[in-house]
């Protein structure tokens, strides 16, 4: 492999790794208010919601209810504190039933 290619790969790995590793290392040394800690804990859920929600409405553009029913099923199972795989399988089952019988 060409030395410039290796340098490029190393550089890309470094600029990908640093923004992820530095906060993890530095955040342990920082003190946050309870409100800020709650905010930081909610970021992953907010990000996942922002990534998933647009897909709910575009699963089947002619039948928007398919995506909404799957989301409702997953939300109810998550509210009941089911494992993630159960939520996913429940959403799939709800959508499958809607496709087959409606």
N, C-alpha and C positions, 0 to 999 in steps of 0.2 A: 504494500500500500504506500502511496505517495506521502512523504512527510507533511506536506501542506494539508492533505486530507486528514491526517491524524491530528494535526494542530487545530483544524477547524472542528473536528468532532469533540476534542477536549474542551475547546472554548465554548461550544454549544452546551456541553454537559455542565460546565461551570456556571454559565449564566442561567441555566435551568435549575441547578441545585441550590445556588446561593439564596435566591428569594424564598425558597421553601425551607431551607435549613436555618437561616439566621433568625427568623421570628421564633421558631421552635426553641432555639437555644436562648435567645434573649428574653423571651416572655416569662420564663421561669424566674428571672431575677426582678421582674417588675411587679409592683403592687397595684391592683385595680380596685375600684369601688365595686360593691355588689351589683350595682346597676350595669356597670361596664362589663363585668364578668358574665352576667346574664346575656347581654348583647352579643358578646363574643361567642358564647355557647350556641346562640341561635343562628349564627352566620351559615353554617353548613346546611341547615334545614331551609333557610331562605334561598340559598344558591340552588339547591336541588329543586325547590319549587319553581324557581325562575327557569330552570332548564326543562322541567317536565311539563309545566302547564301549557305552553304553546302546542305541544304534541297531542294533548288531550283533544284539542279542537280540530286537529287535522288527521286523526287516525283514519277516518272515512269521511271526506268532505260532504258526502250526501247524507250521512247519518251521524251527526254530531253527538247524539245521545250515547253512542257506543263508547266513546272516550270518557264521557261524563259518568256513565254507569261504572266503568272500570275504576275511575278515580274515587267514586263514592264507596265502592266495595273496599278498595285499598284503605281509604281513610277510616272507614268503620272498623276494619280489622286492626289498623294501627292504633286507633283509639282504645280498642280492647287489649292493647299491648301484646299483640301477636308478633312472632318473629317476622323479619322482613320477607323471608321466602314465602311465608304463609300469606302475607299481604299481596305479594306479586302473583302467586298462584290463585288467590281469591279474585283478584282483578281479571286475570286471564279467564277464569271459569265464568265469571259474570258476563264478560264480553262474548265468550263462546256461546253461552246460553241465549244471549240476546240475538246473536247472529243466526243461531239455529232455529229459534222459535218465534222470532218477530220479523 
